[in-house]
Amino acid sequence: MRVRLIIFALLVFGCQELHAKTIRPGKILKMIRKSPVLQQHYTGFALYDLKDKKMIAEQNGDKYFTPASNTKLFTFYAGLKLLKDSIAGLQYIERGDSLIFWGTGDPTFLNSDYKKQPVLEKLIASNKKIYWATDRYTSPFYGTGWTYDDYNEYYQPEISELPVYGNSILFTHNGNQVVSYPEFNRNSPFQLFTDTKKEAGRFRIYRDLLTNDFYQPSIPVAANFNQLVPFKVSVPTISTILTSSIPNYSGTINRTLAKDHKTWYSVASDTLYRNMLLPSDNFIAEQILLNIGATNGLEMNTPIVIDYIIKNFLQDLPDKPIWVDGSGLSRQDLFTPRSIVRLCEKIYEATDDEKRLFNMLPNGGKTGTLRNLYKSEEPFVFAKTGSLSNNHNQSGYLITKKGKKLIYSFMNNNFVKPTADVRNEMERIITYIHQNY
């Protein structure tokens, strides 16, 4: 009797395994194709077994989609391949009584999110005359295809070779007054005015499009007010800030990068990747590409850096990426689901440390942009989200209850339903795969 039970159990287990391999992929695709939420828009899906190295299921896997912030996975991979363990903060030379430095695009310099400022400390400690060699960055201050009407939004700071304060002003409240970081004073390149014409509505600060004149409405500031507003970047503006921050700062010069330059490093690269991926920080993503250019002998020019990455590290993708910026703010970025899956496999191989990799990505139910999705005692989704109006995507890693490690890319473009509906439907389908595959 006991032998019969064992045989029966083995047969059932074997059938379950067969069922998992032959039927469930079809079930997954049927869930996508028959979904009333997903039927009215363009949906792409690719699911890949990381161990067996084979595609399990595809829906429009070879079609191009607007990736939004899934683009940051490409920037992440480029950083893994081309940056050292720490981010280059400045490149410099010492000549006689002078110290000359070049910006490397480091987004952490004078940024209040980074309490430790090793590069700033070195500059302050120097007893030499300090000069900034300018005009190293050769791209526009916005990425290709960015929208100008978002210039006042926190998620679209300008790109530059020597960012300070994250190229943004943080406005908060102190009692019934607005305060800022950095503080505005008579020597500041920024000015705050009151717009007497705005006497109703939500308290919100806006900046003049072409200047660093900021305006607040003439209504009481809200008790919970907190707003990050990008400022207009220019050499004079940054030079003024450096004058107030570094005692021996002596101005700007025109000089190409010296061959015998040295480098000061700022933060650990993994810290920067995590701070890019978890909250989906566009500014960090763009500046990482510039840092790659500055430290690999390339022109600090976003298209040139991207072209170098594609030619040297992404030739094995199934479909050529149409890649124009580091963050995914541009709708001109276009990737296929199966190419993103292959990219995620390359990221997994490049990190060669699953714990390290998953720590840098949003964890379902725990961290980043997935903290309110896939809630469970132990995270089973580790993925990057990407959203623009009418577009929402997820790409990353999925661990099933049976311990299978999968890569997926789930892309939704041109929907008119609420984003929450699409997000919840993706969660339902990915959770089904976790529970049943």
Secondary structure as GFF3:
##gff-version 3
##sequence-region A 1 437
A	DSSP	alpha_helix	2	22	.	.	.	ID=ss1
A	DSSP	alpha_helix	24	33	.	.	.	ID=ss2
A	DSSP	beta_strand	42	49	.	.	.	ID=ss3
A	DSSP	beta_strand	54	59	.	.	.	ID=ss4
A	DSSP	three_ten_helix	68	71	.	.	.	ID=ss5
A	DSSP	alpha_helix	72	82	.	.	.	ID=ss6
A	DSSP	beta_strand	86	95	.	.	.	ID=ss7
A	DSSP	beta_strand	98	103	.	.	.	ID=ss8
A	DSSP	alpha_helix	118	125	.	.	.	ID=ss9
A	DSSP	beta_strand	129	133	.	.	.	ID=ss10
A	DSSP	three_ten_helix	148	150	.	.	.	ID=ss11
A	DSSP	three_ten_helix	165	167	.	.	.	ID=ss12
A	DSSP	beta_strand	168	174	.	.	.	ID=ss13
A	DSSP	beta_strand	177	181	.	.	.	ID=ss14
A	DSSP	beta_strand	191	195	.	.	.	ID=ss15
A	DSSP	beta_strand	206	207	.	.	.	ID=ss16
A	DSSP	beta_strand	213	217	.	.	.	ID=ss17
A	DSSP	beta_strand	226	230	.	.	.	ID=ss18
A	DSSP	alpha_helix	235	245	.	.	.	ID=ss19
A	DSSP	beta_strand	249	253	.	.	.	ID=ss20
A	DSSP	beta_strand	262	268	.	.	.	ID=ss21
A	DSSP	alpha_helix	269	277	.	.	.	ID=ss22
A	DSSP	alpha_helix	282	295	.	.	.	ID=ss23
A	DSSP	alpha_helix	302	313	.	.	.	ID=ss24
A	DSSP	alpha_helix	337	351	.	.	.	ID=ss25
A	DSSP	alpha_helix	354	360	.	.	.	ID=ss26
A	DSSP	three_ten_helix	368	370	.	.	.	ID=ss27
A	DSSP	beta_strand	381	388	.	.	.	ID=ss28
A	DSSP	beta_strand	391	399	.	.	.	ID=ss29
A	DSSP	beta_strand	405	413	.	.	.	ID=ss30
A	DSSP	alpha_helix	419	436	.	.	.	ID=ss31
###
